[in-house]
Amino acid sequence: LFWKAWESSFKETTILRSFEATVLSPLNLEVILKRFTNTTPDDPDSRCGGSSVSISSTLDWRKINRLIHSAVKDKATKEAKKLSLLLHSISVQNQLLLHEVKGLREALLNKNKRQKHSKPLDLQQRKEYHGGAVVWSPRKFREARVCQTVKEHEEKEQQLQKAESAKLKKAAQVYKLKMDQEKRA
């Protein structure tokens, strides 16, 4: 059983194909890189066969370098080297910014996932309470919740009254300024 499996798997063609897949025999980095690059429908290279490049797509440095080498005739000039360095730095900055944005989005999602802690109910004790364990009835919980909603409602009304009085004061100031301007004119 072992020798049958050994002879069927260890053939010259199988060994050569495995070396090709791991880029050991013919040194071809593109074989490995193709496995890790994601081709999506939004990727311009997958739609157009790699002939056109979109500025909005995220290009890696190898694609940009190939594009420079195909577009520039004399690669040894200072301008070609400057262009290559500039595009490389822009590509690196773009990748760093994309990574930062991804991290910030994850942090925002984590922050939004956190639960909001509610305020404890104000379960007021009776005056005859002298210590020990206390068992609260459902009626006491209902009363405490009602008291809490009444307090929240009163606070909201008070805030609305403050906002309304501030609005009235501002309107009175504007009216007073208009009256002063009319007296002057």
C-alpha positions as CSV (number, residue, x, y, z in Angstrom):
1,L,0.0,0.0,0.0
2,F,2.8,2.4,0.9
3,W,4.8,1.7,-2.2
4,K,1.8,2.2,-4.5
5,A,1.2,5.6,-3.0
6,W,5.0,6.4,-3.2
7,E,5.3,5.5,-6.8
8,S,2.1,7.3,-7.9
9,S,3.0,10.5,-6.1
10,F,6.8,10.8,-6.6
11,K,7.0,11.1,-10.3
12,E,9.3,13.5,-12.2
13,T,6.3,15.6,-13.5
14,T,4.8,15.9,-10.0
15,I,8.0,17.0,-8.5
16,L,8.7,19.5,-11.2
17,R,5.2,21.0,-10.9
18,S,5.6,21.3,-7.1
19,F,8.9,23.1,-7.7
20,E,7.2,25.4,-10.1
21,A,4.3,26.1,-7.7
22,T,6.8,27.1,-4.9
23,V,9.0,29.0,-7.3
24,L,12.1,26.9,-6.6
25,S,12.9,25.6,-10.0
26,P,12.2,28.4,-12.6
27,L,12.6,31.6,-10.6
28,N,9.3,33.2,-11.3
29,L,7.9,35.4,-8.5
30,E,4.6,36.1,-10.4
31,V,3.4,32.6,-9.7
32,I,3.3,33.2,-6.0
33,L,2.2,36.8,-6.2
34,K,-0.8,35.8,-8.3
35,R,-2.0,33.7,-5.4
36,F,-2.1,36.6,-3.0
37,T,-3.5,39.3,-5.2
38,N,-7.2,39.6,-5.1
39,T,-8.8,40.3,-8.5
40,T,-12.2,41.9,-8.0
41,P,-14.6,43.2,-10.6
42,D,-13.7,46.7,-9.4
43,D,-10.1,46.1,-10.2
44,P,-9.3,47.7,-13.6
45,D,-6.6,45.2,-14.4
46,S,-9.1,42.3,-14.3
47,R,-11.6,44.0,-16.5
48,C,-9.3,45.4,-19.2
49,G,-6.6,42.7,-19.2
50,G,-4.1,44.9,-17.4
51,S,-3.8,47.5,-20.2
52,S,-5.3,50.5,-18.5
53,V,-4.7,51.8,-15.0
54,S,-7.2,53.8,-13.0
55,I,-6.0,56.4,-10.6
56,S,-8.7,55.6,-8.0
57,S,-7.8,51.9,-7.8
58,T,-5.2,50.8,-5.2
59,L,-2.2,49.8,-7.2
60,D,0.8,48.2,-5.7
61,W,4.3,49.3,-6.4
62,R,5.1,46.4,-8.8
63,K,2.3,47.4,-11.1
64,I,3.4,51.1,-11.0
65,N,7.0,50.1,-11.6
66,R,6.0,48.0,-14.6
67,L,4.0,50.9,-16.0
68,I,6.9,53.3,-15.6
69,H,9.3,50.9,-17.4
70,S,6.8,50.4,-20.2
71,A,6.2,54.2,-20.6
72,V,9.6,55.6,-20.1
73,K,12.2,55.0,-22.9
74,D,15.4,56.0,-21.0
75,K,15.1,54.7,-17.5
76,A,18.6,56.0,-16.5
77,T,17.7,59.7,-16.7
78,K,17.2,61.8,-13.5
79,E,13.6,62.6,-14.4
80,A,12.7,58.9,-14.7
81,K,14.4,58.1,-11.4
82,K,12.6,61.0,-9.7
83,L,9.3,59.9,-11.2
84,S,9.9,56.4,-10.0
85,L,10.8,57.5,-6.5
86,L,7.9,59.9,-6.3
87,L,5.4,57.3,-7.4
88,H,6.9,54.8,-5.0
89,S,6.5,57.3,-2.0
90,I,2.9,58.1,-3.1
91,S,2.1,54.4,-3.3
92,V,3.6,53.8,0.2
93,Q,1.7,56.8,1.7
94,N,-1.5,55.5,0.1
95,Q,-1.1,52.1,1.6
96,L,-0.3,53.6,5.0
97,L,-3.4,55.8,4.8
98,L,-5.6,52.9,3.7
99,H,-4.2,50.9,6.7
100,E,-4.9,53.7,9.0
101,V,-8.5,54.2,7.7
102,K,-9.1,50.5,8.2
103,G,-7.9,50.7,11.7
104,L,-10.0,53.7,12.5
105,R,-13.1,52.0,11.0
106,E,-12.5,49.0,13.2
107,A,-12.0,51.2,16.3
108,L,-15.3,53.0,15.5
109,L,-17.1,49.7,15.1
110,N,-15.7,48.5,18.4
111,K,-16.8,51.7,20.1
112,N,-20.3,51.5,18.7
113,K,-20.6,47.9,19.8
114,R,-20.0,48.8,23.5
115,Q,-23.2,48.7,25.5
116,K,-24.4,51.9,27.1
117,H,-24.6,51.5,30.9
118,S,-28.0,52.5,32.3
119,K,-28.3,54.4,35.5
120,P,-29.3,52.5,38.6
121,L,-32.8,52.8,39.8
122,D,-33.3,55.0,42.8
123,L,-35.0,52.5,45.1
124,Q,-35.7,54.7,48.1
125,Q,-35.8,52.9,51.4
126,R,-38.4,53.4,54.0
127,K,-37.6,55.2,57.2
128,E,-38.1,52.1,59.3
129,Y,-35.3,50.3,57.5
130,H,-32.7,49.1,60.0
131,G,-30.3,47.1,57.9
132,G,-30.0,43.6,56.7
133,A,-31.1,42.0,53.5
134,V,-33.8,43.8,51.5
135,V,-36.1,42.2,49.0
136,W,-37.6,44.6,46.5
137,S,-41.1,43.9,45.2
138,P,-42.0,44.3,41.5
139,R,-44.3,47.2,42.6
140,K,-41.3,49.0,44.0
141,F,-39.4,48.6,40.8
142,R,-42.4,49.9,38.8
143,E,-42.6,52.9,41.1
144,A,-38.9,53.6,40.8
145,R,-39.1,53.4,37.0
146,V,-42.0,55.8,36.9
147,C,-40.2,58.2,39.2
148,Q,-37.1,58.0,37.0
149,T,-39.1,58.7,33.8
150,V,-40.9,61.6,35.5
151,K,-37.5,63.1,36.5
152,E,-36.1,62.7,33.0
153,H,-39.2,64.3,31.6
154,E,-38.9,67.2,34.0
155,E,-35.2,67.6,33.1
156,K,-36.1,67.7,29.4
157,E,-38.9,70.3,30.0
158,Q,-36.4,72.4,32.0
159,Q,-33.9,72.3,29.2
160,L,-36.6,73.3,26.7
161,Q,-37.6,76.2,28.9
162,K,-34.0,77.3,29.1
163,A,-33.6,77.1,25.4
164,E,-36.9,79.0,24.9
165,S,-35.9,81.8,27.3
166,A,-32.5,82.1,25.6
167,K,-34.3,82.4,22.3
168,L,-36.7,85.1,23.6
169,K,-33.7,87.0,25.1
170,K,-32.0,86.9,21.8
171,A,-35.1,88.1,20.0
172,A,-35.5,90.9,22.5
173,Q,-32.0,92.0,21.9
174,V,-32.5,92.0,18.1
175,Y,-35.7,94.0,18.5
176,K,-34.0,96.4,20.8
177,L,-31.2,96.9,18.2
178,K,-33.7,97.5,15.5
179,M,-35.5,100.1,17.6
180,D,-32.2,101.8,18.3
181,Q,-31.4,101.9,14.6
182,E,-34.8,103.3,13.8
183,K,-34.4,106.1,16.4
184,R,-31.0,107.0,14.9
185,A,-32.4,107.1,11.4
